[in-house]
Amino acid sequence: MPSFRWSPVLYKKITYLLFMKKEVVDALSYTRLSEHRTKTLLAIGDEVVLPKDISKKTGYRATHTSRSIKQLIEAGLVKCLNPEKIKGRLFVTTDLGKEVIKYIR
């Protein structure tokens, strides 16, 4: 019978999955259910961005981008740095959003 050898990459992925916090698992699941949310979160990444920057990176129209941003804010994955502004709003990922991005990439 051949013996099974754990590759370091496989071991790391399985360990991540086993020890992920429920909050991260739920957020990851919610994000991955929508291609728009996934691409929007990845487009924000570690940067401070405007919605038009996200639209350029994803190729989505402004209405789709705005809806995805709103959903990500409600899920606690993204926050607006200047919510009092009507135009020129700046968005960043939260710590939870950054954690989810690690598992998507």
PEFENNOR-V78412 format. One record per backbone hydrogen bond with DSSP energy under -1.0 kcal/mol. NH is the residue of the N-H (numbers start at 1). CO is the residue of the C=O. E is the energy in kcal/mol with one decimal. If there is no record, write none. Layout:
nh->NH co->CO e->E
nh->NH co->CO e->E
This chain:
nh->11 co->7 e->-2.6
nh->12 co->8 e->-2.0
nh->13 co->9 e->-2.3
nh->14 co->10 e->-2.5
nh->15 co->11 e->-2.3
nh->16 co->12 e->-2.3
nh->17 co->13 e->-2.2
nh->18 co->14 e->-2.2
nh->19 co->15 e->-1.8
nh->25 co->21 e->-2.4
nh->26 co->22 e->-2.9
nh->27 co->23 e->-2.2
nh->28 co->24 e->-2.8
nh->29 co->25 e->-2.6
nh->30 co->26 e->-2.5
nh->31 co->27 e->-2.3
nh->32 co->28 e->-2.7
nh->33 co->29 e->-1.3
nh->34 co->31 e->-1.4
nh->38 co->34 e->-2.3
nh->39 co->35 e->-2.8
nh->40 co->36 e->-2.3
nh->41 co->37 e->-2.6
nh->42 co->38 e->-2.3
nh->43 co->39 e->-2.1
nh->44 co->40 e->-1.7
nh->45 co->41 e->-2.5
nh->47 co->44 e->-2.2
nh->49 co->91 e->-2.2
nh->54 co->50 e->-1.7
nh->55 co->51 e->-2.6
nh->56 co->52 e->-2.0
nh->57 co->53 e->-2.1
nh->58 co->54 e->-2.6
nh->59 co->55 e->-2.5
nh->65 co->61 e->-2.3
nh->66 co->62 e->-2.9
nh->67 co->63 e->-2.0
nh->68 co->64 e->-2.4
nh->69 co->65 e->-2.6
nh->70 co->66 e->-2.4
nh->71 co->67 e->-2.2
nh->72 co->68 e->-2.4
nh->73 co->69 e->-2.5
nh->74 co->70 e->-2.3
nh->75 co->71 e->-1.5
nh->76 co->73 e->-1.4
nh->77 co->72 e->-2.7
nh->78 co->72 e->-1.1
nh->79 co->92 e->-2.7
nh->81 co->90 e->-2.9
nh->85 co->82 e->-1.8
nh->91 co->49 e->-2.7
nh->92 co->79 e->-2.2
nh->94 co->77 e->-2.1
nh->98 co->94 e->-2.4
nh->99 co->95 e->-2.0
nh->100 co->96 e->-2.3
nh->101 co->97 e->-2.2
nh->102 co->98 e->-1.6
nh->103 co->99 e->-1.1
nh->104 co->100 e->-1.5
nh->105 co->101 e->-2.3
